[in-house]
Amino acid sequence: MKTGMIDASKIEAMIAQLKAAATRPESALGPVQGEKPAARVDFAGALKSALDQVNSAQVKSEDLAKRFVMGDDSINLSDVMINSQKANIAFQATIQVRNKLVSAYHDIMNMSV
C-alpha cells in the first residue's frame, strides 16, 4: 500500500464488518475477553447495610458514653467525643440521602406522562 493512497476495497470491507456488527444482537457479542461482568447490586440490601452501619456507630457511641459516665477508667473523654461525632456525621449523611430520595420520588411523581 502506498502512502497517500486509500485502498477502497479495504474501507468497504471495514464498513461491511461494522454494519454486520451493528445488526447483531448484543447477547451474541458476549463480554470482552478478560472482562468480568459487573456484579448486580441490590439497592435494598445496600441501603439496609448502610443503615445498619449507622445504627452500630450510634450504639457504640452510646455504649462508650454510658461506660464513661459510670466511671470506666479504660474510656477517655476524647474517645467518647470522637465516637459521638462519627455517629452524628453518619446520621446527618443518612438524613441527607433520605431527603434526596424523597425529593427524587416527588419529582418522578410530578412528571406528566
C-alpha positions in Angstrom: 0.0 0.0 0.0 1.4 3.4 -1.0 1.4 6.3 1.3 -1.3 8.8 0.5 -3.3 6.2 -1.4 -6.6 4.9 0.1 -7.5 1.4 -0.7 -11.2 1.5 -1.3 -11.7 -2.3 -1.1 -10.3 -2.3 2.5 -12.5 0.6 3.5 -15.6 -1.2 2.0 -14.6 -4.4 3.9 -14.4 -2.5 7.2 -17.8 -0.8 6.6 -19.3 -4.2 5.9 -17.9 -5.6 9.1 -19.2 -2.6 11.1 -22.7 -3.0 9.6 -22.7 -6.7 10.4 -21.6 -6.0 14.0 -24.3 -3.3 14.3 -27.1 -5.7 13.2 -26.0 -8.5 15.6 -27.9 -8.7 18.9 -25.9 -7.6 22.0 -26.1 -11.0 23.6 -24.2 -12.6 20.7 -21.3 -10.3 21.3 -20.6 -11.6 24.8 -18.2 -9.9 27.3 -14.8 -8.7 26.2 -12.1 -11.3 26.9 -10.7 -10.8 30.4 -13.5 -8.6 31.4 -15.8 -9.8 34.2 -19.5 -8.9 34.1 -20.4 -6.3 36.7 -21.9 -7.8 39.9 -25.5 -6.9 40.5 -26.1 -4.7 43.4 -29.3 -5.0 45.3 -30.4 -1.5 46.3 -32.5 -2.6 49.3 -29.5 -4.7 50.5 -27.1 -1.8 50.1 -29.5 0.6 51.9 -30.0 -1.8 54.7 -26.3 -2.3 55.1 -25.7 1.4 55.3 -28.4 1.9 57.8 -27.0 -1.0 59.9 -23.6 0.7 59.9 -25.1 4.0 61.1 -27.0 2.1 63.8 -23.9 0.3 65.0 -22.0 3.6 65.2 -24.7 5.1 67.3 -25.0 2.1 69.6 -21.2 2.1 70.0 -21.2 5.8 70.8 -23.9 5.4 73.3 -22.2 2.4 75.0 -18.9 4.3 75.3 -20.7 7.3 76.8 -22.5 5.1 79.4 -19.3 3.4 80.3 -17.5 6.8 80.7 -20.3 8.2 82.9 -20.3 5.0 85.0 -16.6 5.6 85.7 -14.8 3.1 83.5 -11.1 4.1 83.6 -10.3 2.5 80.3 -12.5 5.0 78.4 -11.2 8.5 77.6 -13.4 11.5 77.1 -11.7 12.1 73.8 -12.8 8.6 72.6 -16.4 9.3 73.7 -16.5 12.6 71.9 -14.9 11.3 68.7 -17.3 8.3 68.5 -20.2 10.6 69.2 -19.2 12.9 66.3 -18.7 9.9 64.0 -22.2 8.7 64.8 -23.6 12.2 64.4 -21.9 12.7 61.0 -23.1 9.3 59.8 -26.7 10.1 60.9 -26.7 13.5 59.2 -25.4 11.9 56.0 -28.2 9.4 56.2 -30.8 12.2 56.6 -29.4 14.0 53.5 -29.6 10.8 51.5 -33.2 10.3 52.6 -34.1 13.9 51.7 -32.6 13.4 48.2 -34.6 10.1 47.8 -37.8 11.8 48.8 -37.1 14.7 46.5 -36.4 12.4 43.6 -39.6 10.5 44.4 -41.7 13.7 44.3 -40.1 14.8 41.1 -40.9 11.5 39.4 -44.5 11.5 40.7 -45.0 15.1 39.4 -43.8 14.1 35.9 -46.5 14.2 33.2 -46.9 11.1 31.2 
